[in-house]
Amino acid sequence: MEKLIIEGGKPLYGTVRISGAKNAALPLIAATLLAEGIHTLNNVPDLRDTRTILRLLESLGITWERHGTTLRIDSTNLTYSEASYDLVKTMRASVLVLGPLLARLGKAKVSLPGGCAIGARPIDFHIKGFEQLGVTCRLEQGYVDAEIDGRMQGSTIFFDVPSVTGTENLLMGAALAQGTTIIKNAAREPEIGNLVDMLTVMGAEIEGRGTDRLTIHGVERLYASESEIIPDRIEAGTYLIAVAATGGEVTVTDCNPAHLPSLLDKLRVAGMEIKELGNTITLDATGRQKIKCVDIKTMPYPGYPTDLQAQFMALMAMSDGVSIVHETIFENRFMHVAELHRMGADIAIDGHMAVVKGVGRTGFYGAPVMATDLRASSSLVIAGLAAKGRTEISRIYHLERGYEQMVEKLTALGATVWKEQE
Ligand code: UD1
């Protein structure tokens, strides 16, 4: 296993290019199962999670090749319909093959994801939705065994809570169903818009893109196509928060500022100067000694993203006041708090809320800490970059699930950071 070493306390300067979005690449790769032929996906990040879903596709009989950031996936020989526990347990988003397998083969056996560091995260909405489309789902020995004779039947589906992968899974299934499906209270994350665009190019008929009501008129066939993965808003947000924490001035390029409405507003309130120009965002924190405190509450898009909660909490822990971080999406997403304490933070947790008493920009010091999940790990990186002295973060495989070339990108911004074997 590898650990990450950071010699902190240096401001960041320069330009960093944002990669394609992990959370868009995963559903778009799964969507290639819907139509035989050779699909082309551009701007695909090379991450542990994208490799996992490609291994899953291989296990179903699919072949693929990568040329730089372009993936060519040949979905012609879709032969198997089982997603095993070994793959699903390492990445919950493996459940995204359920809809395409049911649409193309009429059956799918997908392991239940089980618990993960940030909470129970069930897939009951996915299962209920497919049952409404006429699928028979049995839960046996840790697997969902799903089957339908013929095509799925259009229906109206309502989500109690907007689910991102739930919306994506049902969109893919409904695209090839007979008749019209309406998904009410659908999630509105930009990654879903990316999937709608890809399905539309493949021949699907979908109305309501970007809204919480998606209407899908099922078609008999979809066709292989070419699509582009949108920029990773969470990666962009992580670098912006890092610069706010360390000071300095950085431009993130190849991103979409419109996908980060809530974060940019919070960073401005925290006292940062931010310029949005085309597909770039520049954050200038030069000479700012103080970070103002600001509360956040995680919400479905366009609210503040839960995937940027841990990073913003690290920033608020260096502010000059008290802020409240309210996590409404996942029940156990404060694993980073105990690790941030080791670096000087003063944070008290009360249920879904954390009361963060800022210790000032210079109040953090380096320490050995442990990464617990993907976004918690990036909050430790931010804390380590801002802290005085050396931080060692173990179990950085979590980071590699979602951040492409983080060490190289941070080094180019002037950080002193490297990997070592544990
Ligand atoms: C996706 C993202 C993840 C992000 C999350 C919330 C991907 C690959 N992952 O995860 O990075 O943190 O959205 O923005 O895109 N729920 C149920 N039953 C279900 C499904 C969800 O109760 O069947 C609950 C969850 O426990 C959670 C809420 O609904 O409280 C939203 O979860 P959901 O949007 O489904 O998260 P994911 O799609 O797994």
Boltz pocket constraint, residues with backbone or C-beta under 6 A from the ligand:
constraints:
  - pocket:
      binder: B
      contacts: [[A, 22], [A, 23], [A, 26], [A, 92], [A, 93], [A, 120], [A, 121], [A, 122], [A, 123], [A, 124], [A, 125], [A, 126], [A, 127], [A, 161], [A, 162], [A, 163], [A, 164], [A, 165], [A, 166], [A, 187], [A, 306], [A, 307], [A, 328], [A, 329], [A, 330]]
      max_distance: 6.0
